[in-house]
């Protein structure tokens, strides 16, 4: 079950990083081609996409950090074979 949770988290991380980048770039290219706006809109799409990807990466890593700390706290109460009295 733990492997499945890690796989789900990895897929979510990939989506939260890739979707904003690709989405904003495609939006910029679409606006450039269909509305005949300047090339600045594609550059703005790249900048917004990168900032969205960094934000998604940061929030995913913060969640992973919190999850690992809570797992460490849960495992600290368990007495292992070599630590019992």
Number of C-alpha atoms within 10 A of each C-alpha: 6 7 8 9 10 12 12 12 15 13 12 15 18 15 15 20 22 17 15 22 21 16 16 22 22 16 17 23 21 15 17 16 13 8 9 11 14 13 13 11 19 21 15 15 22 22 15 18 24 19 15 20 22 16 15 21 19 15 14 19 13 12 13 14 12 12 12 12 12 12 11 11 11 10 11 10 8 10 10 9 7 6 7 7 5
